[in-house]
Amino acid sequence: MTKKIAVLPGDGIGPEIVAEAVKVIECLRREYELDVEMEEGLVGGAAIDATGGPLPQETLALAKASDAILLGAVGGYKWESLDISIRPEKGLLGLRSELALFSNLRPAILYPQLASASSLKAEIVSGLDIMIVRELTGGIYFGQPRGIRTLENGERQGYNTLIYKESEIERIGRSAFEIAQKRGKRLCSIDKANVLECTELWREVMINISKDYPDVELSHMYVDNAAMQLVRAPKQFDVMVTTNMFGDILSDCAAMLTGSIGMLPSASLDANGKGMYEPIHGSAPDIAGKDIANPIATILSVAMMLRYTFDEFEMADSIEQGVNSVLDANYRTADIYTDGMRKVGTAEMGDAIVSAIIRNMWNKAGGESSGSDRNCVRGGNFSNDQD
């Protein structure tokens, strides 16, 4: 049965990096007979410009009707003056909320070819492989009441509410325990239970549900210590689970251990495995349109899509092997470039990865491909193209 992917390029470098991910999907359609169709939609600033809002009903309907969503990035300087209620980021938050994408998976993996690009010494980060599981639809980003009010003395006050129900904590906790079972069977729950009652409850729930996963070692750590430990000794972690805001901060911190935020994909899943897949970085409007953005995180997001939503493990492996091959061949975008490497742009990196996937398939099969490098790097056809 044909699966449907909603493609939402978004803003800034979003359209450029998504175009390279689409090349990979089109290649897999030709070479692996991946049975998917794609349709493009508007979100974020691009949607504001076209429709007046960051998440048009047409886009939300497309996302709900699709089996998976591939997202680029949203936001930019152009829309920062808008009221917070209609800024581009509200489109992203709306998708997460409307689709109940509560479990955000953010791997932090250091490719051995990029050990020298990390901000830490190679002996500290070599072999790094962490999975951060971030609760995505609750916490302080969604809690009510919230806003800015004027006090009796005329002073303005901003306020937000950190709130989690037991059921929300249990849901993300079970997701993290199940992921830990498939990895190193170690789960570290990150909270601030010494000062925040909400995360005191978080810790209590995690301890309670751990009884159902006796094969997983559960530990706890305060978020400030976790940030320090990520820099001091990051390889002590296997799977980390935490709240929306703490996960947002810690995953970006972990990203820099890998050499570049441009290398890291993410998945946001609902209870049935439907997901939205996106790089963890932002729209980078300062480099948009310059063909210098790193598309690898977006391409690796496709690998996560194939693994977590479509159960196409061989195809997911082929993408990751293709990225490895290109890094072995010393291809580097500007963010991971060092002297002696081959510096390439966004499109050339995407083409190189597609070619590597094909070559690896030829070598594995020992025969001919059904397509060609040239055909696979043309890009994709959408049923609803946007300029």
N, C-alpha and C positions, 0 to 999 in steps of 0.2 A: 504494500500500500504506500502510495506516494506521501512523503512527509512534507510539511510546509514550513519554510523559514521566513519570518518577517525580518527584513533588512532595514535597519534604521541608522543611516550614516551620521546624522546629527550635525554638529558644528565644528568649526576649526579644522583640525587635521582629521576629523572623523571620516569624511568622505574619501580621503586619500588612503587611510589605513584599511577601511572597510573594502575598498576596491581590490586591495591585494588579497584580503581574506576570501573575497568572492572568486578571484582567480583560482584559489586553491579548491574551493567547493566545486567549481566548474570542471577542474581537472579530475577530481574524484568522481564526478558524474560520468566523465568519459572513460577513465581508466579502471575504476572500481565499480562502475554502474551504480553509484550512489543514487538512490531513488528519492530525490527531493526537488521541490520547486521553490522559487524565491519571489517575494514581492516586496517592493520598497515603500517606505512610509516616512512621514515627517515627524520629527520630535525636537524639542529644545528650541533654540533660537531660530533655527530654520522654520520651524512650525509657527513661531510667533510672527515672523515676517510674512508668512503666507496666509495665516489664518487668524492671528491675533492671540493665540494661546499656545502654551508649550506642549500640550498633549491633545491634539484634535480627536474627536470621536472616531473618525475614520481610522486613525492610527491605533487607538485602543481596541477597536473592533478587529483590526488586522492582527494585533498581538494576541488577542483572546482566541482567534480562530486558527492560530498557528501552533505548531508543535514546539517551536523554539524561536528565540529572538536573537539576532546578531546586532549589537549596538556598537556604534563608534564612540562618540563622546558628545557632551552637551555643554553649552555655556561659552562665555567670552566677554571681553570688555564692552562690546557693543550693547549688551543688554543689562549691564550692571546697574544702571540708573533706574531700571524698572522697579516697581513695587515687588517686594519679596514673594508675594503670593502668585505672581505670574512670571517669575524668572525662569530661564531654561531648565534649571535643576529641578523645578517642580514637575516637569515632564518625566524625568527619571524616577523621582520619588513616587509619582502617580502610577507609573508602570509597576513598580515594586509592590505598591499597596494593592492596586486593583487586581493584580495577578497572584497575590498572596505568595510572593517570592521571599520566603522568610529565611532561607538558609543560603548564606553567601560564602562560597568556597574561594579562598585566595591562596594559591600555592606560592611559596617563595623558594625557588630552586636556583642554585648557582650552577650554570653550565661551566664545566671545567675550563673551556676555552676563554672564559671571561673572568677567571679568578683574579687577574691583575687589575680588572676594572672596578672591583669592589672597593668600597671605602675602607674596608678592614684588611688586615694582613691575610694572606692566602691560607696560612695554617689555621686561622680562626674560622674561616668560612668555607674552605674546601670541602666539598661533599654536602653542602647545605641542602636540606630538603624538608621544609616545614609546610604544613597546611593550616592556615588560619580559617576557622569557621566563625563567621560573624553573623549575629542575629540582625536581620535586615529590615523588618517591618514594624518594630516597636522601639521602645526606649525614648530617649530625649528628643530624637528627631521627629517623632510623631506624637509625643505626649501632649495632652491638654490638661489644664489651660496653658496658653502661651501667648506672647505678644509684648507690646511696649505700652505702658500706661503712665499717666501723670499722677503723682502723689498729691496729697493735700497741700504740701508746701510748694508745689509747682515743679518739683524735681521729677525727671522722667526715670522710669525703672523698666528694664527688660527682664523677662522671666520665661523660663521653660520648665517643663515637668519631666522628670525621669520616672517612668512607670513601667512595670512589667507584671503581668499576671502569671500565676503559677503554671498555667497551661502553656503560655508562650515560652517560658524557660524550659519546661520539660520537652517541648517540641524541638527546640534547637539543640538541647542537650542530647536527645536521642540521635539526632542527625550526626552530631559530632562523635558520639560513642561508636556508631556504626561505621563511620569513616575510619576511626582509630582501629577498629577491628580488622580493617583491610590493609592497614599500614603497620606501624611498629607497636601497636597496642599500648600506647601511652597518650593520655589526654591531660592537658593542663588547662584548668578553668581560671580565667582572669577576671578579677572583680576588684572592688574597693570596699569590702565588707566591714572594714574597721571604722568607716565613717558614713557609708551610705546604706540605709536600711533596705533599699531596693535590691542592692547587690548582696546584702546579708541573706535575703530570701533566695537570691540566685544561687548562692553557695549551698544553702540547705537543700534546694531542689536537686542540684547536681549530685550531692552526696546520696540523696534518696534513690535517684534513678541508677546510680552506679551499681546498686545491688543486682540489677538486671544484666549487668555486663561484667561478670567476675573476671573475665580474661583481660580486661583493660585496666591498667594502673591509672587511677585518678589522683592528680595533685592540684593544688591551688596556689595562686600567686596574686599579690596586689598589682594593679596595673602599672604603678610607677616603678616597682621592682622589675616587672616584665619588660618595660621599655629599656631599663638598664641591662637586663640579662640578654636581651636581643643583641645588644652591642658588645657585651662582655663575652658571652659564650653561647651563641645562637644555636649551636648544634645539640644543645641539651633538650631542645623541643622537638616533638614529633607533630602532634596535633594540638592546637590551641583553640579554645572556644570562649567567646566573650560577647559583650553587649554591642549594640549598634555603634555607638560613639567610640568606645575603646577599640573596637575592631577596625574602624575607619582609620584611627591614628596608628595603631600598631602595624597594620598591614602595609601602610606607606613607609613606616620605619623599616620594616623587614625588606621592602622592595629595594632599598638602597644597598642592602647587603649583597644583592645579586649583581650589582654593577650598573643597573639602569632600571628605572620604573617602566621603560619601554619594552621590557622583556616579560612582564608578568600578566597573565590572563586572569579571568575570574568567571565564576558561574554563580548564578542566583536561582535557586530551585524552589519549586513548590512541593507539596506533600506527595505528588505523583511523579516527580522527576521532570516535569516541564521546566524549562529554564531560559533565562536571559543571559547571554554570554557577551562579555565586553572586556577590553583591557582595563587595568585598574587606574591608568593615568587619565588626565583630563584632556581638554580640547586644544591646549597649547596654541592659542590664536596667534602668538608671535611668530610661529614657524609655519602656519597654515599656508598652503599653496606653494611652498618652496621645495617640495620633493625631498625633504630631509628627515621627515618623521620616521621612527622605527615602527614597522608594521608587525613585528614578530609577536607582540603580546596579543594582537587581534587575531593573527593566524593561529596561535596556540589556543585562543579562546574557541576556535572552530574545533580543535582537537578535543577540548573539554566537552563541547556540544556533542560530538560523536560518541564520546565515552559515557557521559552521564545521562543524556536524553535518548540517543538513538541506539545505544549498545553496540556501536560499530567500533570495536576495540582495535581491530587490525588497521582500519583507516586512521584512527587516532594515532596509533603508533607510527604510521607512515608519515604523518605530518611532523611529529616530534623528531623522527629520524631525519627527515628532510632539513629541519632547522639545525640539527646537530651537524649534518654534512656541510651545510653552508658556513657554519661557524668554523668547522675544521678547515674549510677552504679559505679562511681569513676574510670573508666578506663582513663588513662592518658599516652600520649607519653611523652618523656623526656622534650619537650619544654613547656608543660603545667603541669608538675608534681609538686606536693607539698607533704609534709609529710602526711602520712596517706592514700594516694591514691594508686591505683593499677597501677604500672608502666608496660606498655606493649610496644611491638615493632610495627613496621609498619604493618606487616601481621596480627598480633593478633588484632590490632585495626580494621583493615578492616574486619576480620572475625566476630568480636564482633558487628560491625554495621550491617553486613548482617544478623546475627542471631537476632538482635533486630528488624530489619525490618520484618522478618518472624514472630516473636512472636507478634509484634503489629498487623500484618495482621490477625493472628489467633484470637487474642482477639477481633478485630473489627468485623470479620466475624462470630466468634463463632463456627468455624468448623475446618476442616482439611486443611492443605496446600497441594498443588500439588507436592511439592518437599520436600527437607529436608535441614536442616542446612548444613549438610556435602556436599550435592550435590552443594549447592549454593556457597560454598567458594572454590571450586576447581580452579576458574579462568575462563578465556574465551578462546574460539577458534577463531583464526583469519584466514582469507583466505590467508594471506601472512605473516606468522610468521617471526620474526627476533630473532636471538639469543641474 
